[in-house]
């Protein structure tokens, strides 16, 4: 039994839409970061699917996905460090109250 590219794209679409909904509607910064990670994982699924089922199948999509995952891990580490520093100063992780740089 083989899985078609449509199945991969459908899963990636659903994952991206869930991440987009979470990033646009949630107020907790940790949930927003997790939603952004969901969107990045949807892109990674697309990269691997097109790498496998593309016109010239190769490993380049999977290698690019590994680099993307590395950048995403660094982004999460930096984002959590900023959130911890913000929480120590304001005692909240609510996105609506993150206006400290406006002053």
C-alpha positions in Angstrom: 0.0 0.0 0.0 1.4 3.4 -1.0 0.5 6.8 0.3 -0.1 9.4 -2.3 1.2 13.0 -2.2 -2.4 14.2 -1.7 -2.5 12.6 1.7 0.8 14.3 2.8 -0.5 17.7 1.5 -3.8 17.3 3.2 -2.1 16.5 6.6 0.2 19.5 6.1 -2.8 21.7 5.2 -4.7 20.7 8.4 -1.6 21.1 10.5 -0.8 24.6 9.0 -4.4 25.7 9.5 -4.5 24.6 13.2 -1.2 26.4 13.7 -2.4 29.5 12.0 -5.6 29.6 14.1 -3.6 29.2 17.3 -1.1 31.9 16.4 -3.9 34.4 15.5 -6.4 33.7 18.3 -4.6 32.7 21.4 -3.3 35.2 24.0 -0.7 33.0 25.7 2.7 33.4 24.2 3.7 29.8 24.8 0.7 28.6 22.8 1.6 31.1 20.1 5.1 29.7 19.9 3.7 26.1 19.7 1.4 27.2 16.9 4.3 28.7 15.0 6.1 25.3 15.4 3.1 23.5 14.0 3.2 25.7 10.9 6.9 25.1 10.5 6.3 21.3 10.8 3.6 21.5 8.1 6.1 23.2 5.8 8.6 20.4 6.6 6.0 17.8 5.7 5.5 19.5 2.3 9.3 19.7 1.7 9.7 16.0 2.3 6.6 15.1 0.3 7.7 17.1 -2.7 11.2 15.7 -2.4 9.9 12.2 -2.5 7.2 12.6 -5.1 8.6 15.5 -7.2 9.6 15.4 -10.8 13.2 14.4 -9.9 13.0 12.6 -6.6 16.1 13.3 -4.4 17.3 13.8 -0.9 17.6 17.6 -1.1 14.1 18.3 0.4 15.0 16.1 3.4 18.3 17.8 3.9 16.6 21.2 3.7 14.1 19.9 6.3 16.9 19.1 8.7 18.3 22.6 8.4 14.8 24.0 8.9 14.3 21.9 12.0 17.7 23.1 13.3 16.7 26.8 12.8 13.3 26.0 14.4 15.0 24.6 17.5 17.2 27.7 17.8 14.1 29.9 17.4 12.3 28.0 20.2 15.2 28.3 22.5 15.5 32.1 21.9 11.8 32.6 22.2 11.5 30.7 25.4 14.5 32.7 26.8 12.7 36.0 25.9 9.5 34.7 27.5 11.3 33.7 30.7 12.9 37.1 31.0 9.5 38.8 30.3 7.8 36.6 32.9 10.4 37.6 35.5 9.7 41.3 34.8 6.0 41.3 34.4 4.8 38.0 35.9 2.6 37.3 32.9 3.0 35.6 29.5 -0.1 37.3 28.0 0.6 38.5 24.5 -1.6 41.6 25.0 0.6 42.9 27.8 3.9 42.7 25.8 4.1 46.3 24.9 7.3 47.1 26.9 9.3 48.0 23.8 6.7 50.6 22.7 7.7 53.0 25.5 
